[in-house]
């Protein structure tokens, strides 16, 4: 599927969302390079983004275990970002990511969500929104089963709304 471009609002900030659905990559490095290429082409990040996301992932792994599934939340320091955005990548095959809470363990992640943000407050709100939504029964299964841009957009917007209502 070609990249899908949407818009979402978080904490009063409207940002573009790039959805890469059914993405075929063989490694985290290839995933990071693909996301970097898409963001750079859209003017969202600096050329340093790729190195930034790779280094941050090595130092602070982002594989997050939710029991029946795991999700990766790769992100970078703010100096690599020009304008806020969000990338949601559903991979055709799961990739191993080191566990956020124990780097000696790995989680297989089919879903990778990249917050590309310019402030700590927004990043914290976003990470809370994602974890809150993913803890909702059935949310992950519903998200990865979606097929159309409209369905994906509605589901992602509800993800952010869940957090607003829960918070």
QUIUR-V960760 format. One record per pair of residues at least 4 apart in sequence whose ideal C-beta (glycine too) atoms are under 6 Angstrom apart, sorted by the first residue. I is the first residue (numbers start at 1). GAP is how many residues later the second one is. Records with the same first field share a line. If there is no record, write none. Layout:
I=GAP / GAP
//
This chain:
1=20 / 21
3=15 / 17
4=15 / 145
6=11 / 147
7=7 / 9
8=9 / 148 / 149
9=5
10=116 / 150
11=111 / 114
15=69 / 70
16=69
17=69
18=20 / 69
19=69 / 133
20=69
21=69
22=70
23=66 / 68
24=68
25=5 / 6
26=4
28=67
32=21 / 22
35=52 / 79
36=4 / 13 / 14
39=5 / 6
40=5
44=38 / 39 / 41 / 72
45=4 / 35 / 36 / 37
46=34
48=4 / 32
49=31
52=24 / 28
53=21 / 23
56=4 / 20
57=17
61=37 / 39 / 42
62=10 / 11 / 12 / 38
63=7 / 9 / 34 / 35 / 36 / 37 / 44 / 46
64=7 / 36
65=5 / 42
66=68
69=71
70=37 / 39
71=38 / 40
72=25 / 37 / 40
73=40
74=40
75=40
76=4
78=40
81=35 / 37
84=33 / 34
85=31
87=27
88=25
89=23
90=21 / 54
91=19
94=14 / 15 / 16
96=10 / 12
97=10 / 12
98=5 / 8
99=6 / 8
113=17
115=8 / 11
117=5 / 6
128=4 / 35
129=31 / 34
132=30 / 31 / 34
133=6 / 26 / 29
134=5 / 6
138=4
143=12
146=5 / 6 / 9
162=4
163=4
//
